[in-house]
């Protein structure tokens, strides 16, 4: 659901960092990285709905609120 070409930020929000966090089972950090990627790119509502569902499943309440705000 990420746009191509993907705009990544050296301050955060890279697929490389996201994959590294996943590799080390740092799911909260992986979520944050993917959220930064989403905020730096024009992602469709389906991306934010999936992110919201993941945040709620992981009980990441602050992140869930930010995802909800992206859907407005």
CHARMM-style PDB file with segment names, atoms N, HN, CA, C and O in Angstrom:
ATOM      1  N   UNK     1       0.802  -1.198   0.000  1.00  0.00      PROA
ATOM      2  CA  UNK     1       0.000   0.000   0.000  1.00  0.00      PROA
ATOM      3  C   UNK     1       0.850   1.269   0.000  1.00  0.00      PROA
ATOM      4  O   UNK     1       0.319   2.379  -0.048  1.00  0.00      PROA
ATOM      5  N   UNK     2       2.155   1.102   0.054  1.00  0.00      PROA
ATOM      6  HN  UNK     2       2.587   0.200   0.093  1.00  0.00      PROA
ATOM      7  CA  UNK     2       3.034   2.268   0.032  1.00  0.00      PROA
ATOM      8  C   UNK     2       3.211   2.767  -1.390  1.00  0.00      PROA
ATOM      9  O   UNK     2       3.303   1.964  -2.319  1.00  0.00      PROA
ATOM     10  N   UNK     3       3.258   4.060  -1.573  1.00  0.00      PROA
ATOM     11  HN  UNK     3       3.183   4.712  -0.819  1.00  0.00      PROA
ATOM     12  CA  UNK     3       3.415   4.607  -2.914  1.00  0.00      PROA
ATOM     13  C   UNK     3       4.809   4.348  -3.469  1.00  0.00      PROA
ATOM     14  O   UNK     3       5.773   4.159  -2.727  1.00  0.00      PROA
ATOM     15  N   UNK     4       4.885   4.343  -4.773  1.00  0.00      PROA
ATOM     16  HN  UNK     4       4.102   4.496  -5.376  1.00  0.00      PROA
ATOM     17  CA  UNK     4       6.179   4.203  -5.453  1.00  0.00      PROA
ATOM     18  C   UNK     4       6.354   5.393  -6.375  1.00  0.00      PROA
ATOM     19  O   UNK     4       5.414   5.698  -7.109  1.00  0.00      PROA
ATOM     20  N   UNK     5       7.453   6.074  -6.398  1.00  0.00      PROA
ATOM     21  HN  UNK     5       8.217   5.827  -5.801  1.00  0.00      PROA
ATOM     22  CA  UNK     5       8.606   5.799  -5.551  1.00  0.00      PROA
ATOM     23  C   UNK     5       8.326   6.247  -4.117  1.00  0.00      PROA
ATOM     24  O   UNK     5       7.573   7.192  -3.881  1.00  0.00      PROA
ATOM     25  N   UNK     6       8.938   5.559  -3.180  1.00  0.00      PROA
ATOM     26  HN  UNK     6       9.550   4.791  -3.372  1.00  0.00      PROA
ATOM     27  CA  UNK     6       8.760   5.829  -1.768  1.00  0.00      PROA
ATOM     28  C   UNK     6       9.721   6.910  -1.322  1.00  0.00      PROA
ATOM     29  O   UNK     6      10.920   6.838  -1.594  1.00  0.00      PROA
ATOM     30  N   UNK     7       9.198   7.909  -0.640  1.00  0.00      PROA
ATOM     31  HN  UNK     7       8.225   7.968  -0.419  1.00  0.00      PROA
ATOM     32  CA  UNK     7      10.043   8.958  -0.081  1.00  0.00      PROA
ATOM     33  C   UNK     7      10.403   8.563   1.351  1.00  0.00      PROA
ATOM     34  O   UNK     7       9.527   8.392   2.200  1.00  0.00      PROA
ATOM     35  N   UNK     8      11.712   8.421   1.607  1.00  0.00      PROA
ATOM     36  HN  UNK     8      12.423   8.560   0.918  1.00  0.00      PROA
ATOM     37  CA  UNK     8      12.178   8.055   2.933  1.00  0.00      PROA
ATOM     38  C   UNK     8      12.951   9.218   3.533  1.00  0.00      PROA
ATOM     39  O   UNK     8      13.512  10.041   2.809  1.00  0.00      PROA
ATOM     40  N   UNK     9      12.978   9.280   4.841  1.00  0.00      PROA
ATOM     41  HN  UNK     9      12.523   8.611   5.429  1.00  0.00      PROA
ATOM     42  CA  UNK     9      13.596  10.382   5.565  1.00  0.00      PROA
ATOM     43  C   UNK     9      14.788   9.855   6.347  1.00  0.00      PROA
ATOM     44  O   UNK     9      14.684   8.821   7.006  1.00  0.00      PROA
ATOM     45  N   UNK    10      15.923  10.552   6.286  1.00  0.00      PROA
ATOM     46  HN  UNK    10      16.007  11.392   5.751  1.00  0.00      PROA
ATOM     47  CA  UNK    10      17.116  10.113   7.003  1.00  0.00      PROA
ATOM     48  C   UNK    10      16.956  10.219   8.517  1.00  0.00      PROA
ATOM     49  O   UNK    10      17.714   9.600   9.264  1.00  0.00      PROA
ATOM     50  N   UNK    11      15.990  10.990   8.970  1.00  0.00      PROA
ATOM     51  HN  UNK    11      15.375  11.493   8.363  1.00  0.00      PROA
ATOM     52  CA  UNK    11      15.726  11.140  10.406  1.00  0.00      PROA
ATOM     53  C   UNK    11      14.836  10.019  10.941  1.00  0.00      PROA
ATOM     54  O   UNK    11      14.615   9.938  12.149  1.00  0.00      PROA
ATOM     55  N   UNK    12      14.342   9.186  10.098  1.00  0.00      PROA
ATOM     56  HN  UNK    12      14.522   9.252   9.117  1.00  0.00      PROA
ATOM     57  CA  UNK    12      13.428   8.112  10.474  1.00  0.00      PROA
ATOM     58  C   UNK    12      12.489   7.848   9.326  1.00  0.00      PROA
ATOM     59  O   UNK    12      12.384   8.655   8.402  1.00  0.00      PROA
ATOM     60  N   UNK    13      11.824   6.753   9.377  1.00  0.00      PROA
ATOM     61  HN  UNK    13      11.909   6.098  10.128  1.00  0.00      PROA
ATOM     62  CA  UNK    13      10.888   6.434   8.313  1.00  0.00      PROA
ATOM     63  C   UNK    13      11.544   5.780   7.121  1.00  0.00      PROA
ATOM     64  O   UNK    13      11.363   6.223   5.987  1.00  0.00      PROA
ATOM     65  N   UNK    14      12.315   4.715   7.370  1.00  0.00      PROA
ATOM     66  HN  UNK    14      12.462   4.355   8.292  1.00  0.00      PROA
ATOM     67  CA  UNK    14      12.911   3.992   6.244  1.00  0.00      PROA
ATOM     68  C   UNK    14      12.493   2.521   6.296  1.00  0.00      PROA
ATOM     69  O   UNK    14      12.310   1.950   7.370  1.00  0.00      PROA
ATOM     70  N   UNK    15      12.350   1.933   5.131  1.00  0.00      PROA
ATOM     71  HN  UNK    15      12.499   2.397   4.258  1.00  0.00      PROA
ATOM     72  CA  UNK    15      12.011   0.515   5.073  1.00  0.00      PROA
ATOM     73  C   UNK    15      13.131  -0.343   5.642  1.00  0.00      PROA
ATOM     74  O   UNK    15      12.872  -1.392   6.231  1.00  0.00      PROA
ATOM     75  N   UNK    16      14.365   0.093   5.473  1.00  0.00      PROA
ATOM     76  HN  UNK    16      14.576   0.946   4.995  1.00  0.00      PROA
ATOM     77  CA  UNK    16      15.497  -0.665   6.015  1.00  0.00      PROA
ATOM     78  C   UNK    16      15.388  -0.759   7.534  1.00  0.00      PROA
ATOM     79  O   UNK    16      15.547  -1.838   8.105  1.00  0.00      PROA
ATOM     80  N   UNK    17      15.117   0.371   8.188  1.00  0.00      PROA
ATOM     81  HN  UNK    17      14.988   1.247   7.724  1.00  0.00      PROA
ATOM     82  CA  UNK    17      14.967   0.367   9.646  1.00  0.00      PROA
ATOM     83  C   UNK    17      13.748  -0.453  10.053  1.00  0.00      PROA
ATOM     84  O   UNK    17      13.807  -1.203  11.028  1.00  0.00      PROA
ATOM     85  N   UNK    18      12.645  -0.319   9.319  1.00  0.00      PROA
ATOM     86  HN  UNK    18      12.597   0.290   8.527  1.00  0.00      PROA
ATOM     87  CA  UNK    18      11.440  -1.103   9.598  1.00  0.00      PROA
ATOM     88  C   UNK    18      11.757  -2.597   9.570  1.00  0.00      PROA
ATOM     89  O   UNK    18      11.389  -3.327  10.490  1.00  0.00      PROA
ATOM     90  N   UNK    19      12.433  -3.048   8.523  1.00  0.00      PROA
ATOM     91  HN  UNK    19      12.732  -2.455   7.776  1.00  0.00      PROA
ATOM     92  CA  UNK    19      12.779  -4.463   8.396  1.00  0.00      PROA
ATOM     93  C   UNK    19      13.738  -4.917   9.494  1.00  0.00      PROA
ATOM     94  O   UNK    19      13.639  -6.046   9.975  1.00  0.00      PROA
ATOM     95  N   UNK    20      14.657  -4.051   9.889  1.00  0.00      PROA
ATOM     96  HN  UNK    20      14.737  -3.134   9.499  1.00  0.00      PROA
ATOM     97  CA  UNK    20      15.598  -4.370  10.962  1.00  0.00      PROA
ATOM     98  C   UNK    20      14.857  -4.566  12.289  1.00  0.00      PROA
ATOM     99  O   UNK    20      15.143  -5.501  13.037  1.00  0.00      PROA
ATOM    100  N   UNK    21      13.913  -3.682  12.566  1.00  0.00      PROA
ATOM    101  HN  UNK    21      13.681  -2.923  11.958  1.00  0.00      PROA
ATOM    102  CA  UNK    21      13.121  -3.831  13.787  1.00  0.00      PROA
ATOM    103  C   UNK    21      12.304  -5.125  13.751  1.00  0.00      PROA
ATOM    104  O   UNK    21      12.204  -5.813  14.766  1.00  0.00      PROA
ATOM    105  N   UNK    22      11.727  -5.461  12.610  1.00  0.00      PROA
ATOM    106  HN  UNK    22      11.809  -4.902  11.785  1.00  0.00      PROA
ATOM    107  CA  UNK    22      10.977  -6.712  12.496  1.00  0.00      PROA
ATOM    108  C   UNK    22      11.881  -7.910  12.738  1.00  0.00      PROA
ATOM    109  O   UNK    22      11.504  -8.854  13.433  1.00  0.00      PROA
ATOM    110  N   UNK    23      13.064  -7.868  12.168  1.00  0.00      PROA
ATOM    111  HN  UNK    23      13.371  -7.101  11.603  1.00  0.00      PROA
ATOM    112  CA  UNK    23      14.033  -8.962  12.319  1.00  0.00      PROA
ATOM    113  C   UNK    23      14.350  -9.217  13.789  1.00  0.00      PROA
ATOM    114  O   UNK    23      14.554 -10.360  14.197  1.00  0.00      PROA
ATOM    115  N   UNK    24      14.389  -8.157  14.575  1.00  0.00      PROA
ATOM    116  HN  UNK    24      14.223  -7.228  14.244  1.00  0.00      PROA
ATOM    117  CA  UNK    24      14.725  -8.281  15.996  1.00  0.00      PROA
ATOM    118  C   UNK    24      13.483  -8.307  16.897  1.00  0.00      PROA
ATOM    119  O   UNK    24      13.577  -8.121  18.110  1.00  0.00      PROA
ATOM    120  N   UNK    25      12.329  -8.539  16.285  1.00  0.00      PROA
ATOM    121  HN  UNK    25      12.252  -8.689  15.299  1.00  0.00      PROA
ATOM    122  CA  UNK    25      11.052  -8.659  16.997  1.00  0.00      PROA
ATOM    123  C   UNK    25      10.734  -7.425  17.842  1.00  0.00      PROA
ATOM    124  O   UNK    25      10.143  -7.533  18.917  1.00  0.00      PROA
ATOM    125  N   UNK    26      11.128  -6.273  17.354  1.00  0.00      PROA
ATOM    126  HN  UNK    26      11.608  -6.185  16.481  1.00  0.00      PROA
ATOM    127  CA  UNK    26      10.818  -4.987  17.990  1.00  0.00      PROA
ATOM    128  C   UNK    26       9.593  -4.416  17.285  1.00  0.00      PROA
ATOM    129  O   UNK    26       9.689  -3.461  16.515  1.00  0.00      PROA
ATOM    130  N   UNK    27       8.446  -5.019  17.563  1.00  0.00      PROA
ATOM    131  HN  UNK    27       8.368  -5.795  18.188  1.00  0.00      PROA
ATOM    132  CA  UNK    27       7.239  -4.705  16.793  1.00  0.00      PROA
ATOM    133  C   UNK    27       6.735  -3.291  17.019  1.00  0.00      PROA
ATOM    134  O   UNK    27       6.239  -2.662  16.085  1.00  0.00      PROA
ATOM    135  N   UNK    28       6.849  -2.782  18.226  1.00  0.00      PROA
ATOM    136  HN  UNK    28       7.252  -3.294  18.985  1.00  0.00      PROA
ATOM    137  CA  UNK    28       6.424  -1.412  18.488  1.00  0.00      PROA
ATOM    138  C   UNK    28       7.269  -0.411  17.717  1.00  0.00      PROA
ATOM    139  O   UNK    28       6.749   0.550  17.151  1.00  0.00      PROA
ATOM    140  N   UNK    29       8.583  -0.643  17.699  1.00  0.00      PROA
ATOM    141  HN  UNK    29       9.006  -1.424  18.159  1.00  0.00      PROA
ATOM    142  CA  UNK    29       9.477   0.236  16.947  1.00  0.00      PROA
ATOM    143  C   UNK    29       9.240   0.097  15.448  1.00  0.00      PROA
ATOM    144  O   UNK    29       9.301   1.081  14.711  1.00  0.00      PROA
ATOM    145  N   UNK    30       8.970  -1.130  14.996  1.00  0.00      PROA
ATOM    146  HN  UNK    30       8.921  -1.930  15.595  1.00  0.00      PROA
ATOM    147  CA  UNK    30       8.662  -1.347  13.580  1.00  0.00      PROA
ATOM    148  C   UNK    30       7.394  -0.593  13.201  1.00  0.00      PROA
ATOM    149  O   UNK    30       7.317   0.016  12.134  1.00  0.00      PROA
ATOM    150  N   UNK    31       6.401  -0.640  14.083  1.00  0.00      PROA
ATOM    151  HN  UNK    31       6.463  -1.135  14.949  1.00  0.00      PROA
ATOM    152  CA  UNK    31       5.162   0.091  13.827  1.00  0.00      PROA
ATOM    153  C   UNK    31       5.454   1.584  13.706  1.00  0.00      PROA
ATOM    154  O   UNK    31       4.992   2.239  12.771  1.00  0.00      PROA
ATOM    155  N   UNK    32       6.217   2.115  14.648  1.00  0.00      PROA
ATOM    156  HN  UNK    32       6.592   1.583  15.408  1.00  0.00      PROA
ATOM    157  CA  UNK    32       6.541   3.547  14.620  1.00  0.00      PROA
ATOM    158  C   UNK    32       7.252   3.936  13.330  1.00  0.00      PROA
ATOM    159  O   UNK    32       6.980   4.991  12.756  1.00  0.00      PROA
ATOM    160  N   UNK    33       8.154   3.089  12.882  1.00  0.00      PROA
ATOM    161  HN  UNK    33       8.376   2.232  13.348  1.00  0.00      PROA
ATOM    162  CA  UNK    33       8.901   3.368  11.651  1.00  0.00      PROA
ATOM    163  C   UNK    33       7.958   3.398  10.447  1.00  0.00      PROA
ATOM    164  O   UNK    33       8.044   4.283   9.597  1.00  0.00      PROA
ATOM    165  N   UNK    34       7.067   2.423  10.393  1.00  0.00      PROA
ATOM    166  HN  UNK    34       6.997   1.703  11.084  1.00  0.00      PROA
ATOM    167  CA  UNK    34       6.111   2.367   9.286  1.00  0.00      PROA
ATOM    168  C   UNK    34       5.146   3.550   9.346  1.00  0.00      PROA
ATOM    169  O   UNK    34       4.746   4.083   8.311  1.00  0.00      PROA
ATOM    170  N   UNK    35       4.777   3.954  10.546  1.00  0.00      PROA
ATOM    171  HN  UNK    35       5.101   3.521  11.387  1.00  0.00      PROA
ATOM    172  CA  UNK    35       3.920   5.132  10.691  1.00  0.00      PROA
ATOM    173  C   UNK    35       4.623   6.378  10.146  1.00  0.00      PROA
ATOM    174  O   UNK    35       4.002   7.193   9.464  1.00  0.00      PROA
ATOM    175  N   UNK    36       5.920   6.525  10.448  1.00  0.00      PROA
ATOM    176  HN  UNK    36       6.424   5.862  11.002  1.00  0.00      PROA
ATOM    177  CA  UNK    36       6.676   7.668   9.926  1.00  0.00      PROA
ATOM    178  C   UNK    36       6.743   7.633   8.400  1.00  0.00      PROA
ATOM    179  O   UNK    36       6.652   8.672   7.745  1.00  0.00      PROA
ATOM    180  N   UNK    37       6.901   6.444   7.841  1.00  0.00      PROA
ATOM    181  HN  UNK    37       6.974   5.600   8.372  1.00  0.00      PROA
ATOM    182  CA  UNK    37       6.909   6.312   6.379  1.00  0.00      PROA
ATOM    183  C   UNK    37       5.555   6.769   5.828  1.00  0.00      PROA
ATOM    184  O   UNK    37       5.491   7.518   4.853  1.00  0.00      PROA
ATOM    185  N   UNK    38       4.481   6.308   6.464  1.00  0.00      PROA
ATOM    186  HN  UNK    38       4.533   5.699   7.255  1.00  0.00      PROA
ATOM    187  CA  UNK    38       3.143   6.683   6.017  1.00  0.00      PROA
ATOM    188  C   UNK    38       2.897   8.173   6.083  1.00  0.00      PROA
ATOM    189  O   UNK    38       2.261   8.739   5.194  1.00  0.00      PROA
ATOM    190  N   UNK    39       3.394   8.815   7.128  1.00  0.00      PROA
ATOM    191  HN  UNK    39       3.911   8.354   7.850  1.00  0.00      PROA
ATOM    192  CA  UNK    39       3.193  10.255   7.275  1.00  0.00      PROA
ATOM    193  C   UNK    39       4.033  11.055   6.283  1.00  0.00      PROA
ATOM    194  O   UNK    39       3.671  12.177   5.927  1.00  0.00      PROA
ATOM    195  N   UNK    40       5.137  10.491   5.840  1.00  0.00      PROA
ATOM    196  HN  UNK    40       5.431   9.579   6.129  1.00  0.00      PROA
ATOM    197  CA  UNK    40       5.995  11.188   4.888  1.00  0.00      PROA
ATOM    198  C   UNK    40       5.614  10.951   3.444  1.00  0.00      PROA
ATOM    199  O   UNK    40       6.220  11.521   2.537  1.00  0.00      PROA
ATOM    200  N   UNK    41       4.616  10.114   3.224  1.00  0.00      PROA
ATOM    201  HN  UNK    41       4.124   9.651   3.961  1.00  0.00      PROA
ATOM    202  CA  UNK    41       4.166   9.769   1.872  1.00  0.00      PROA
ATOM    203  C   UNK    41       2.650   9.883   1.820  1.00  0.00      PROA
ATOM    204  O   UNK    41       1.981   9.908   2.853  1.00  0.00      PROA
ATOM    205  N   UNK    42       2.126   9.952   0.629  1.00  0.00      PROA
ATOM    206  HN  UNK    42       2.669   9.932  -0.211  1.00  0.00      PROA
ATOM    207  CA  UNK    42       0.671   9.993   0.463  1.00  0.00      PROA
ATOM    208  C   UNK    42       0.162   8.558   0.416  1.00  0.00      PROA
ATOM    209  O   UNK    42       0.140   7.928  -0.641  1.00  0.00      PROA
ATOM    210  N   UNK    43      -0.247   8.050   1.577  1.00  0.00      PROA
ATOM    211  HN  UNK    43      -0.229   8.562   2.435  1.00  0.00      PROA
ATOM    212  CA  UNK    43      -0.726   6.665   1.651  1.00  0.00      PROA
ATOM    213  C   UNK    43      -2.253   6.647   1.623  1.00  0.00      PROA
ATOM    214  O   UNK    43      -2.899   7.553   2.148  1.00  0.00      PROA
ATOM    215  N   UNK    44      -2.818   5.626   1.016  1.00  0.00      PROA
ATOM    216  HN  UNK    44      -2.293   4.889   0.589  1.00  0.00      PROA
ATOM    217  CA  UNK    44      -4.277   5.557   0.893  1.00  0.00      PROA
ATOM    218  C   UNK    44      -4.934   5.243   2.241  1.00  0.00      PROA
ATOM    219  O   UNK    44      -4.273   4.763   3.162  1.00  0.00      PROA
ATOM    220  N   UNK    45      -6.223   5.513   2.347  1.00  0.00      PROA
ATOM    221  HN  UNK    45      -6.759   5.903   1.599  1.00  0.00      PROA
ATOM    222  CA  UNK    45      -6.939   5.198   3.585  1.00  0.00      PROA
ATOM    223  C   UNK    45      -6.800   3.734   4.009  1.00  0.00      PROA
ATOM    224  O   UNK    45      -6.791   3.439   5.204  1.00  0.00      PROA
ATOM    225  N   UNK    46      -6.694   2.826   3.054  1.00  0.00      PROA
ATOM    226  HN  UNK    46      -6.701   3.067   2.084  1.00  0.00      PROA
ATOM    227  CA  UNK    46      -6.539   1.410   3.397  1.00  0.00      PROA
ATOM    228  C   UNK    46      -5.278   1.177   4.215  1.00  0.00      PROA
ATOM    229  O   UNK    46      -5.270   0.329   5.108  1.00  0.00      PROA
ATOM    230  N   UNK    47      -4.211   1.916   3.925  1.00  0.00      PROA
ATOM    231  HN  UNK    47      -4.217   2.605   3.200  1.00  0.00      PROA
ATOM    232  CA  UNK    47      -2.975   1.812   4.702  1.00  0.00      PROA
ATOM    233  C   UNK    47      -3.256   2.201   6.148  1.00  0.00      PROA
ATOM    234  O   UNK    47      -2.863   1.490   7.073  1.00  0.00      PROA
ATOM    235  N   UNK    48      -3.939   3.335   6.347  1.00  0.00      PROA
ATOM    236  HN  UNK    48      -4.259   3.912   5.596  1.00  0.00      PROA
ATOM    237  CA  UNK    48      -4.205   3.820   7.698  1.00  0.00      PROA
ATOM    238  C   UNK    48      -5.200   2.940   8.441  1.00  0.00      PROA
ATOM    239  O   UNK    48      -5.122   2.821   9.663  1.00  0.00      PROA
ATOM    240  N   UNK    49      -6.133   2.324   7.725  1.00  0.00      PROA
ATOM    241  HN  UNK    49      -6.197   2.421   6.732  1.00  0.00      PROA
ATOM    242  CA  UNK    49      -7.050   1.375   8.378  1.00  0.00      PROA
ATOM    243  C   UNK    49      -6.285   0.155   8.857  1.00  0.00      PROA
ATOM    244  O   UNK    49      -6.529  -0.335   9.959  1.00  0.00      PROA
ATOM    245  N   UNK    50      -5.357  -0.346   8.041  1.00  0.00      PROA
ATOM    246  HN  UNK    50      -5.158   0.052   7.145  1.00  0.00      PROA
ATOM    247  CA  UNK    50      -4.539  -1.492   8.442  1.00  0.00      PROA
ATOM    248  C   UNK    50      -3.632  -1.126   9.615  1.00  0.00      PROA
ATOM    249  O   UNK    50      -3.451  -1.921  10.538  1.00  0.00      PROA
ATOM    250  N   UNK    51      -3.066   0.076   9.577  1.00  0.00      PROA
ATOM    251  HN  UNK    51      -3.213   0.721   8.827  1.00  0.00      PROA
ATOM    252  CA  UNK    51      -2.217   0.528  10.678  1.00  0.00      PROA
ATOM    253  C   UNK    51      -3.051   0.672  11.959  1.00  0.00      PROA
ATOM    254  O   UNK    51      -2.590   0.304  13.039  1.00  0.00      PROA
ATOM    255  N   UNK    52      -4.259   1.198  11.845  1.00  0.00      PROA
ATOM    256  HN  UNK    52      -4.633   1.497  10.968  1.00  0.00      PROA
ATOM    257  CA  UNK    52      -5.146   1.339  12.997  1.00  0.00      PROA
ATOM    258  C   UNK    52      -5.462  -0.030  13.598  1.00  0.00      PROA
ATOM    259  O   UNK    52      -5.399  -0.204  14.815  1.00  0.00      PROA
ATOM    260  N   UNK    53      -5.799  -0.992  12.757  1.00  0.00      PROA
ATOM    261  HN  UNK    53      -5.850  -0.851  11.768  1.00  0.00      PROA
ATOM    262  CA  UNK    53      -6.095  -2.342  13.247  1.00  0.00      PROA
ATOM    263  C   UNK    53      -4.879  -2.943  13.950  1.00  0.00      PROA
ATOM    264  O   UNK    53      -5.019  -3.580  14.994  1.00  0.00      PROA
ATOM    265  N   UNK    54      -3.704  -2.746  13.390  1.00  0.00      PROA
ATOM    266  HN  UNK    54      -3.590  -2.229  12.542  1.00  0.00      PROA
ATOM    267  CA  UNK    54      -2.479  -3.260  14.013  1.00  0.00      PROA
ATOM    268  C   UNK    54      -2.233  -2.579  15.352  1.00  0.00      PROA
ATOM    269  O   UNK    54      -1.901  -3.247  16.332  1.00  0.00      PROA
ATOM    270  N   UNK    55      -2.390  -1.267  15.407  1.00  0.00      PROA
ATOM    271  HN  UNK    55      -2.660  -0.725  14.611  1.00  0.00      PROA
ATOM    272  CA  UNK    55      -2.164  -0.530  16.656  1.00  0.00      PROA
ATOM    273  C   UNK    55      -3.139  -1.006  17.739  1.00  0.00      PROA
ATOM    274  O   UNK    55      -2.744  -1.209  18.887  1.00  0.00      PROA
ATOM    275  N   UNK    56      -4.385  -1.178  17.379  1.00  0.00      PROA
ATOM    276  HN  UNK    56      -4.706  -1.013  16.446  1.00  0.00      PROA
ATOM    277  CA  UNK    56      -5.365  -1.646  18.353  1.00  0.00      PROA
ATOM    278  C   UNK    56      -5.040  -3.063  18.811  1.00  0.00      PROA
ATOM    279  O   UNK    56      -5.163  -3.370  19.997  1.00  0.00      PROA
ATOM    280  N   UNK    57      -4.633  -3.914  17.904  1.00  0.00      PROA
ATOM    281  HN  UNK    57      -4.533  -3.664  16.941  1.00  0.00      PROA
ATOM    282  CA  UNK    57      -4.264  -5.283  18.248  1.00  0.00      PROA
ATOM    283  C   UNK    57      -3.067  -5.328  19.191  1.00  0.00      PROA
ATOM    284  O   UNK    57      -2.989  -6.185  20.072  1.00  0.00      PROA
ATOM    285  N   UNK    58      -2.133  -4.395  18.996  1.00  0.00      PROA
ATOM    286  HN  UNK    58      -2.196  -3.700  18.281  1.00  0.00      PROA
ATOM    287  CA  UNK    58      -0.929  -4.334  19.822  1.00  0.00      PROA
ATOM    288  C   UNK    58      -1.131  -3.463  21.063  1.00  0.00      PROA
ATOM    289  O   UNK    58      -0.208  -3.289  21.859  1.00  0.00      PROA
ATOM    290  N   UNK    59      -2.328  -2.920  21.227  1.00  0.00      PROA
ATOM    291  HN  UNK    59      -3.079  -3.062  20.581  1.00  0.00      PROA
ATOM    292  CA  UNK    59      -2.673  -2.027  22.336  1.00  0.00      PROA
ATOM    293  C   UNK    59      -1.759  -0.800  22.385  1.00  0.00      PROA
ATOM    294  O   UNK    59      -1.330  -0.359  23.452  1.00  0.00      PROA
ATOM    295  N   UNK    60      -1.478  -0.269  21.201  1.00  0.00      PROA
ATOM    296  HN  UNK    60      -1.826  -0.627  20.334  1.00  0.00      PROA
ATOM    297  CA  UNK    60      -0.705   0.968  21.068  1.00  0.00      PROA
ATOM    298  C   UNK    60      -1.710   2.104  20.911  1.00  0.00      PROA
ATOM    299  O   UNK    60      -2.001   2.540  19.797  1.00  0.00      PROA
ATOM    300  N   UNK    61      -2.226   2.569  22.018  1.00  0.00      PROA
ATOM    301  HN  UNK    61      -1.989   2.216  22.923  1.00  0.00      PROA
ATOM    302  CA  UNK    61      -3.371   3.473  21.997  1.00  0.00      PROA
ATOM    303  C   UNK    61      -3.039   4.847  21.415  1.00  0.00      PROA
ATOM    304  O   UNK    61      -3.843   5.410  20.672  1.00  0.00      PROA
ATOM    305  N   UNK    62      -1.876   5.390  21.738  1.00  0.00      PROA
ATOM    306  HN  UNK    62      -1.222   4.933  22.341  1.00  0.00      PROA
ATOM    307  CA  UNK    62      -1.495   6.689  21.163  1.00  0.00      PROA
ATOM    308  C   UNK    62      -1.331   6.591  19.651  1.00  0.00      PROA
ATOM    309  O   UNK    62      -1.774   7.468  18.911  1.00  0.00      PROA
ATOM    310  N   UNK    63      -0.692   5.519  19.203  1.00  0.00      PROA
ATOM    311  HN  UNK    63      -0.331   4.806  19.805  1.00  0.00      PROA
ATOM    312  CA  UNK    63      -0.507   5.320  17.775  1.00  0.00      PROA
ATOM    313  C   UNK    63      -1.852   5.104  17.078  1.00  0.00      PROA
ATOM    314  O   UNK    63      -2.056   5.573  15.958  1.00  0.00      PROA
ATOM    315  N   UNK    64      -2.763   4.397  17.740  1.00  0.00      PROA
ATOM    316  HN  UNK    64      -2.596   4.016  18.650  1.00  0.00      PROA
ATOM    317  CA  UNK    64      -4.095   4.175  17.166  1.00  0.00      PROA
ATOM    318  C   UNK    64      -4.806   5.507  16.944  1.00  0.00      PROA
ATOM    319  O   UNK    64      -5.456   5.704  15.917  1.00  0.00      PROA
ATOM    320  N   UNK    65      -4.682   6.417  17.902  1.00  0.00      PROA
ATOM    321  HN  UNK    65      -4.154   6.257  18.736  1.00  0.00      PROA
ATOM    322  CA  UNK    65      -5.310   7.734  17.749  1.00  0.00      PROA
ATOM    323  C   UNK    65      -4.712   8.505  16.581  1.00  0.00      PROA
ATOM    324  O   UNK    65      -5.436   9.172  15.843  1.00  0.00      PROA
ATOM    325  N   UNK    66      -3.395   8.418  16.409  1.00  0.00      PROA
ATOM    326  HN  UNK    66      -2.807   7.875  17.009  1.00  0.00      PROA
ATOM    327  CA  UNK    66      -2.762   9.118  15.278  1.00  0.00      PROA
ATOM    328  C   UNK    66      -3.226   8.522  13.957  1.00  0.00      PROA
ATOM    329  O   UNK    66      -3.450   9.258  12.996  1.00  0.00      PROA
ATOM    330  N   UNK    67      -3.374   7.200  13.894  1.00  0.00      PROA
ATOM    331  HN  UNK    67      -3.192   6.603  14.675  1.00  0.00      PROA
ATOM    332  CA  UNK    67      -3.860   6.551  12.665  1.00  0.00      PROA
ATOM    333  C   UNK    67      -5.303   6.976  12.391  1.00  0.00      PROA
ATOM    334  O   UNK    67      -5.670   7.248  11.248  1.00  0.00      PROA
ATOM    335  N   UNK    68      -6.107   7.031  13.434  1.00  0.00      PROA
ATOM    336  HN  UNK    68      -5.809   6.810  14.363  1.00  0.00      PROA
ATOM    337  CA  UNK    68      -7.503   7.466  13.289  1.00  0.00      PROA
ATOM    338  C   UNK    68      -7.548   8.892  12.731  1.00  0.00      PROA
ATOM    339  O   UNK    68      -8.385   9.206  11.884  1.00  0.00      PROA
ATOM    340  N   UNK    69      -6.663   9.729  13.199  1.00  0.00      PROA
ATOM    341  HN  UNK    69      -5.983   9.474  13.887  1.00  0.00      PROA
ATOM    342  CA  UNK    69      -6.623  11.117  12.727  1.00  0.00      PROA
ATOM    343  C   UNK    69      -6.264  11.191  11.248  1.00  0.00      PROA
ATOM    344  O   UNK    69      -6.747  12.077  10.543  1.00  0.00      PROA
ATOM    345  N   UNK    70      -5.430  10.281  10.771  1.00  0.00      PROA
ATOM    346  HN  UNK    70      -5.037   9.562  11.345  1.00  0.00      PROA
ATOM    347  CA  UNK    70      -5.074  10.257   9.361  1.00  0.00      PROA
ATOM    348  C   UNK    70      -6.249   9.882   8.477  1.00  0.00      PROA
ATOM    349  O   UNK    70      -6.261  10.203   7.289  1.00  0.00      PROA
ATOM    350  N   UNK    71      -7.223   9.214   9.039  1.00  0.00      PROA
ATOM    351  HN  UNK    71      -7.213   8.953  10.004  1.00  0.00      PROA
ATOM    352  CA  UNK    71      -8.404   8.789   8.275  1.00  0.00      PROA
ATOM    353  C   UNK    71      -9.458   9.886   8.177  1.00  0.00      PROA
ATOM    354  O   UNK    71     -10.411   9.759   7.408  1.00  0.00      PROA
ATOM    355  N   UNK    72      -9.303  10.944   8.935  1.00  0.00      PROA
ATOM    356  HN  UNK    72      -8.529  11.047   9.560  1.00  0.00      PROA
ATOM    357  CA  UNK    72     -10.306  12.022   8.908  1.00  0.00      PROA
ATOM    358  C   UNK    72     -10.136  12.911   7.718  1.00  0.00      PROA
ATOM    359  OT1 UNK    72     -10.896  13.864   7.545  1.00  0.00      PROA
TER     360      UNK     72
END
